[in-house]
Amino acid sequence: MEIQNLLKIVIVGHVDHGKSTIIGRLLADTGSLPNGKLEQVQENCRRNSKPFEYAFLLDALKNEQSQGITIDMARCFFKTRTRNYMVIDAPGHIEFLKNMVTGAARADAALLVIDAHEGIQENSKRHGYILGMLGIKQVSVIINKFDLAGYKKEVYENIVKDYSEFLKNIGVTASSFIPASGRFGDNIIKGSENIPWYTGPSILEQLETFALKPDNLEKSFRMPVQDIYKFTGQDDERRIVAGTIETGVIKAGDNVVFLPSGKESTVSSIEGFNSPARREIGAPYATGFTLSTQIYINPGEIMCKKGDALPTVGTRLRVNIFWMGRAPFIKGKKYKLKLAAARANAELVDIINVLDASELTSVKGKKQLDRHDVGECIIETLKPITFDFVSDIEGTGRFVIVDNYEIAGGGIVIGKADDESSLLKEHVQQREYSWERGLLNSSTRAGRNHHRGKFIVFTGEKGTGKREIAKNLEQGLFNLNLNVYYLGMSSLVSGLDSDMKAVFEDREEHVRRIGELARIMTDAGLIFITIIDSADEYDLEKLKLLNSPNEILVVNVGENYFTKFKPDLNFNANPPVKEATDKIKGLMTATDIIPSYCI
């Protein structure tokens, strides 16, 4: 099946409103079933003394026939003379909304099925809202089981009136309202004699008018960085930045910028496994690039092309989120936010309003999102993250929230919130307000110790010699009768941080705890020395804020990759140890940390 001409359709709606029957009928009436499949299912029903239903043709999931409800997504394919279709049968039961969202997120268009006999139900509205939230503009409403309503025009008109008003309020316009009967085939692929007053399209005719999503090649270039590969064998010094291109096109020689770090370079080559060299590549291919300059970047950054409209970088996101977790979405709890290839710790800052999707009422002042709630919220990540508004680029404007290793929520970015305030700044302000001081102040301690408290952070890539410099600095300052303490990262990990997992996402918490510890150590008048491998600018800004009002001195050893934060000292990798420690002590003297007579 040709991907270029494949229209992806999701069928949604309340449980038992006939979604699977509609799909089964489409497959049968378009001749898309394998030879003998229809007869096989009919014979199976006869042997089991159960009436035949077209829904049984979708037997991709065993539980579908045994339980009578769709609990996952069933995909099937059919084609017409004009193009190919992939139909996703999303579950209608409220307990499986997560599966419904997954199915709808990848669709070009949607059919929303309403039972003419039961009318508009809770999930009819909830699913309609989710389609709007996911940005699906091509929606047709199928009023199914119309035979049970006696094919009455007034039933059709009442549902059209009520549901049109609902869709209008959530910014969705239905392409059509089609009265149909999956059981008897009315308005499935052609008009029905049973509904002479209806002059609109059949379901298949409506599908033929739906358009494929616009080509992502025309949009600004975005490639979430999944990993950076290094090679050590056969004198191969390449560093390949790898990922899947979300949108746009890029060529060798193009200037690129990585966000949120802001680091820039130029594409030297386009790499592929066991494939010929190429000068240009675009969405949706997975690929790799080598760069003209060796810059340090982290997985999760987004590679963009200079000259294109750039994404937004920030810590506070204004979002619409659909909550599916068993536990509510609450303030004060840390969650994992996954957006494109980025993984970040995040917290709920504010709930602007919560929508009761079944009643379409807005609830303000709610303190948490409960299961199946849809809310407009402010979420804050502990470090800056790169994102697009979903109206611009979907792939970098959608996210999920993970709670305790389970996907608990999904949503879209609709804007950027004010970054001037942050949970960390508020925490530091509250901490300083509540800080209980003894009878001694910092000046008294400095007079007794003959030096001020100072937090010294060494950073740089592994293998640059920073650890040896830090330990020798401690020894040298101790020999000068100064109060100094070196804390190795392994000591912290096996002690204070022993309750944490040694994974990338916990790095932010490691940094936070070091900053809080530094505040105590420097307040006690100590010169506190530690090491953080490959700290980025946001790590250092965080440490600076957490250690305030006390001071921080940053020493970078090895390649200087910083663009905004300026380290106090820079050394080449593996410098002479005595020369480096003497230079650090000289800076400490020049900035009145230690007296000059100590040197």
Secondary structure, 3 states (H helix, E strand, C coil): CCHHHEEEEEEEECCCCCHHHHHHHHHHHCCCCCCCHHHHHHHHHHHCCCCCCHHHHCCCCHHHHHHCCCCCCEEEEEECCCCEEEEEECCCCHHHHHHHHHHHHCCCEEEEEEECCCCCCHHHHHHHHHHHHCCCCEEEEEEECHHHHCCCHHHHHHHHHHHHHHHHHCCCCEEEEEECECCCCECCCCCCCCCCCCCCCCHHHHHHHCCCCCCHHHCCCEEEEEEEEECCHHHCCCEEEEEECCECEEECCCEEEEECCCEEEEEEEEECCCCCCECEEECCCEEEEEECCCCCCCCCCEEEECCCCCCEEEEEEEEEEEECCCCCECECCCEEEEECCEEEEEEEEEEEEEEECCCCEEECCCCCECCCCEEEEEEEEEEEEEECCCCCCCCCCEEEEEECCEEEEEEEEEEECCCCCCHHHHHHHHHHHHCCCCCCCHHHHHHHHCCCCEEEEEEECCCCCHHHHHHHHHHHHHHCCCCEEEECHHHHHHCCCCCCCCCHHHHHHHHHHHHHHHHHHHHCCCEEEEEEECCCHHHHHHHHHHHCCCCEEEEEECCCCCCCCCCCEEECCCCCHHHHHHHHHHHHHHCCCCCHHHC
